[in-house]
Amino acid sequence: MESKTALKNSFKEKTQLYVIGLGPGHTDYILPKALKSLHEVSAVVGFSRAMESIDFVDNKKIIIKGLKDLKELYEKGEYESLGIIASGDPCYYGITNYVKNNISKDVKVVPGLSSFQYLSSRLALPWQDAYVGSMHGREESFIEKVKSYKLSFWLVDNKFTPKVLCEMLNKENIKGNAYVGENLSYDNERIFKGTIEEVTLEEFTELSVLVIERE
């Protein structure tokens, strides 16, 4: 990435957008390239939770409440460059798709460590043969995919929680191990290891990742 001076000298008509992945949350897992980018852009933009992960960054920060705020900020053209921060890998059901479809195709992405990568490492569980899916704000053929893959990783939300998803598997008499990573990389991280049935007895927040290892 160019320095601030270079960005200012080259700025003509539009703001250069950067999408910067922050990884699972803790600063230890932010890539060096992302750290460098956070200091070089004209301003950093993101939601309040993501901003909490970069309180050490001495740069202008703009907290947005919705994606339309991001679009309006870009259209004002007040900054040579904007660094849009996002948790995890911003190219997996992340903000990159929204930016390209609604704001500008000219976007540079700095990758981040995904929650799947982090959790698989904490579990020492190789995942090259796993299915990776998301129930975050969308409906996917969850049962079908679990039946088709021995190992699957899932992003969850407040509707399809680990408990709800495992209850669905129970009704289908699907057996196996289940692992849940909650608040990954934070001080209050919780990693639960048990059976699918045991997960139905636990409560987890929507900030979780569910892993199913079918029998």
N, C-alpha and C positions, 0 to 999 in steps of 0.2 A: 504493500500500500504506500502511496505517496505521502510525504510529510504534509503537515498543515500548510506550510508555505507553498509547496508545489500545488496542492489542491486549490489554494486561493488564486495562484497565478493562472491556473488552467481553467478556472471557473468562468463560464460564459453565460449560459442560459438556464441550465437545469442542475438540480442537486444530484450528486452521485450517491446512490444508495448502497449501503453495505448491510447485509444480514449477518449478525455475529452470534454464533452458537456459544452458549455458556456451559454446556454439559449438564450433569444432573443437579447442580446447585452449589456445592461447596467450591470455594475459590481454588482449592487444590487440584480440581479437575477441569479448570479452564485452560485451554491450550495456549502456549506462548504466543502464537500468531493472533489469537483472539485478544489477549491482553494488550499486545502492541496496537492492534486496530482500535481498541477502546480509547486509547490515548491520542490517536492520530486523527480521528474524525472530528468534524466541527462540533457535533453534539451527539449525545447518546439518547436514544428513544426507546421506551418500553413500558410495560405494565409494572405496577408497584412491586409485585413479588419478585420479578426478575431484577429490579433495581436494587433490592436488598442484597443481592449476591455481589454487587459491584460497588459497595459503599466506599471502597478504597480507591476508586478511580477518580482522579482530580480532573474532571472535565465537565462541561455543561451537560446536565441531565434534564430530559423532558419526559415527565410521566404522562402517559395517555390512558384514557378510560375505555376506549374502543378503537377498532381498526379504522373507522371513518376519521378519527382524529389524526391518524398517521397520514392518511391521504391528503387531508386539508393542510397539514404541516408541509408536506412535500410540494403541494401546488403553490404555496406562498413563495417558495424559492428563496427563503431567507438565509439558507446555509449552503456552503459549498459541498458539504457531505454530511450525511446522517448515518449513524450506526444503529440499526434496529436490533435490539438484543432479544434472544429467544432461548429458552431452556432446551436442553438435549441437543439433538441433531435437527437443525432448522429445515432440513430437506425431507424429513419424514413426518408427514401430516403436520408440518410446521408453517411458519408465517411466510416462507419463501414463495409458496404457491400463490398466496393471496397477493403478495407484492407484485409478482410477475403478471398476474391476471387483472389486477385492478389499479396499479400505480405506475409501474415502469418495467419493461423487459430488461432494461439496463441495470442489473443488480449484481453485485459481487458478494459471494457467500463465503464466510469463514466457518468451517465446520465445527461441530461440537461433539463431545462424547455422548452417545445416546444412553438412555436409562437401561435399555436392553443390554448394551455392552457392559455397563457398570454392574448390573445385577448378575449377569452370567459370570463375571469375574469374582464377585463376592461368594457365589455359589460354587465356583470352580467347575462350572457346567458348560462344556463346549456346545456351541449352538449353530454350527454350520449346516446342520440338517433340519433346523427348526423352522416352523412357520411363524412369521411375525405379523401380528394384526393389531387393529385398534378398534375399540368400542367407544372411543372418546367422541361423543356427539354424533355417532353414526351407528347404524345397525349392520352387522356383518354376519355371515353364516358361521357363527361361532361353533355350534355343535358339529356341523359338517367338517369344519377345519380340524377340530380336535380329534374327530374320528379318523381323519385322513393322515394326520401327522402325530407321531409318537411324542414329539416335543413341540410346544407352541408357547410364544410369548405374547402378552396382551397388554395394551394400554387400556385403562379403565376410566370411568367417569362416575358421577354421583348417581346415575341410574343403573348402570351395569357395574356394580362394585364386585370385588373378588367373591364376596359372600353370595351375591345374586347369581353370578356366573357359575359358581360351583354348585349351587342349588339346581341350576338348569342341567348340569352334568349328572347330578345325583338322580334326577328324574329319568334320565336316559340310561341309568345304571352303568355309567362310565366310571371305571376305577383307575386309580393311579395316585401319584404324588402331586402335591401342589405347593408352590412357593410364592410368597407375596413379599415384595419389597416396598416399604412405605417410607416416605420422606428420605429417599435415597441420598446418601452422602452428607446429610445434615446431622447435627448433634443428636437429634431425636430419631435417628434412623431405626427402623424396625424391620427385621427380616424373619418371616415366619416360615417354618418348614413343617410340613405335615402331609396328610392325605387330603383328597378332594373333599371328603366328608368332614374332616376336621376344620377346614376353612369355613364351612357353612356355620360353624359355631362361633366364629370370630367376627369382629367389626374392624373395618379398615377405611381409611379416608380415600377420597378420589385421587389423591396424589400417590397412587400405587401402581405397581406393575405385577401382573399375575403370570406365573409360569405353570403350565400343565405338562406333566411327564406321565403320559398314559401307560398303563400296563400293556 
